[in-house]
Amino acid sequence: MVVNQKVAGDVVAVFHKLFDARFPIRRMNLVDAYGGDDDASMAADNTSAFNCRAVTGGSAWSEHAFGRAIDINPIENPYMTAGGTVEPPAGRAFADRSLRAPGMIHPGDAVVRAFASFGWVWGGTWGNPRDYQHFSSTGR
């Protein structure tokens, strides 16, 4: 996983906490393994950080382009809009957030607490869209 040097220590500590909590990470490869294609990385349920790309649906740089954001288990934790868009498409099976399946992230769980302990914000708390896979050091 590639992250910005300024957050690297925090990220190592967060993943130690996730390991201790026995939180399952499905896969963790550089996005390069998917040709830099965020959709392909998400479809592979790949946990990743750095990817030089724009924000979803926009032209401004994503926090991933600065190495200040991490997406965890994108299928179990999809990006969802109020209009019904679910990305990746396989994430529809996990759109019902009342489900409790391995790799899912929920409010107040070990994943949210681990990131929050370093001031990172979870995209699952956003209004619209909700980005259940996304954590960032800036809240964006």
C-alpha positions in Angstrom: 0.0 0.0 0.0 1.3 3.4 -1.0 0.3 6.4 1.2 1.7 9.9 1.8 4.7 9.9 4.0 3.0 12.3 6.4 0.3 9.7 7.2 2.4 6.5 6.9 3.0 6.0 10.6 -0.7 6.4 11.4 -1.6 3.9 8.6 0.8 1.3 10.0 -0.7 1.7 13.4 -4.3 1.5 12.1 -3.6 -1.7 10.2 -1.9 -3.2 13.4 -5.2 -2.5 15.2 -7.2 -4.1 12.4 -4.9 -7.1 12.5 -5.3 -7.4 16.3 -9.1 -7.1 15.8 -8.9 -9.9 13.2 -10.7 -7.7 10.7 -10.5 -9.5 7.3 -9.0 -7.7 4.3 -9.9 -9.5 1.1 -7.0 -8.3 -1.0 -4.4 -5.6 -0.9 -2.5 -4.8 -4.1 -1.2 -1.6 -5.6 -3.8 -0.1 -8.0 -1.0 -0.5 -10.6 -1.9 -4.2 -10.7 -5.2 -3.0 -12.3 -3.6 -0.6 -14.7 -4.5 2.3 -12.4 -8.2 1.6 -13.1 -10.2 2.3 -9.9 -13.2 0.4 -11.2 -11.1 -2.7 -11.9 -9.5 -2.4 -8.4 -12.9 -2.1 -6.7 -14.3 -5.0 -8.7 -11.5 -7.2 -7.4 -12.4 -6.2 -3.8 -9.0 -4.6 -3.5 -8.0 -2.5 -0.5 -5.9 0.3 -1.7 -4.7 3.9 -1.1 -2.7 5.9 -3.7 -4.3 6.3 -7.1 -3.7 9.4 -9.2 -7.3 10.1 -10.2 -10.0 12.6 -9.9 -12.9 12.4 -7.4 -15.7 10.2 -8.4 -18.0 12.1 -10.8 -15.8 15.2 -10.8 -12.6 16.8 -12.1 -10.8 17.8 -8.8 -8.1 15.5 -7.6 -9.2 12.8 -5.2 -7.5 12.4 -1.8 -6.3 9.1 -3.2 -4.1 11.1 -5.6 -2.3 12.6 -2.6 -2.0 9.3 -0.7 -4.3 10.6 2.1 -7.2 8.1 1.6 -7.7 4.4 1.8 -10.5 2.2 0.5 -11.2 -1.0 2.4 -13.0 -4.1 0.9 -14.9 -2.1 -1.7 -17.4 -4.9 -2.5 -18.4 -5.3 1.2 -18.3 -1.5 1.6 -19.6 0.0 -1.6 -19.9 3.6 -2.7 -23.7 4.4 -2.8 -25.7 7.4 -3.9 -29.3 8.3 -2.9 -30.2 7.8 -6.5 -29.4 4.1 -6.4 -25.9 4.0 -7.8 -23.8 1.2 -6.2 -20.1 0.9 -7.0 -18.7 -1.6 -7.6 -21.8 -3.4 -8.9 -21.0 -6.5 -6.8 -21.5 -4.3 -3.8 -25.3 -4.4 -4.3 -25.2 -7.6 -2.3 -24.0 -5.5 0.7 -26.1 -2.4 0.1 -28.3 -3.4 3.1 -26.1 -2.0 5.8 -27.9 -3.9 8.5 -26.1 -7.0 7.3 -23.2 -8.3 9.4 -20.8 -10.1 7.0 -17.0 -10.5 7.3 -15.2 -7.5 5.9 -18.1 -5.0 6.3 -17.6 -1.8 8.1 -20.2 -0.4 10.5 -20.5 2.7 12.7 -18.4 2.4 15.8 -16.7 -0.9 14.9 -13.0 -1.7 15.2 -12.2 -0.2 11.7 -14.0 3.1 12.3 -12.5 3.4 15.8 -8.9 2.6 14.6 -9.0 5.3 11.9 -10.8 7.8 14.1 -8.1 7.4 16.8 -5.8 9.2 14.3 -8.4 11.7 13.2 -9.4 10.0 9.9 -13.0 10.4 8.7 -15.1 7.6 7.4 -17.1 8.1 4.2 -19.9 6.0 5.7 -20.9 9.1 7.7 -21.4 11.3 4.6 -24.9 12.2 3.5 -24.9 11.6 -0.2 -23.0 9.8 -1.5 -22.1 7.3 1.2 -18.7 5.8 0.6 -18.5 2.9 3.1 -15.1 1.8 1.9 -13.4 5.2 2.2 -11.3 6.7 5.0 -9.3 9.9 4.7 -7.0 12.0 6.8 -8.7 15.2 5.6 -12.4 14.1 5.8 -12.8 14.4 2.0 
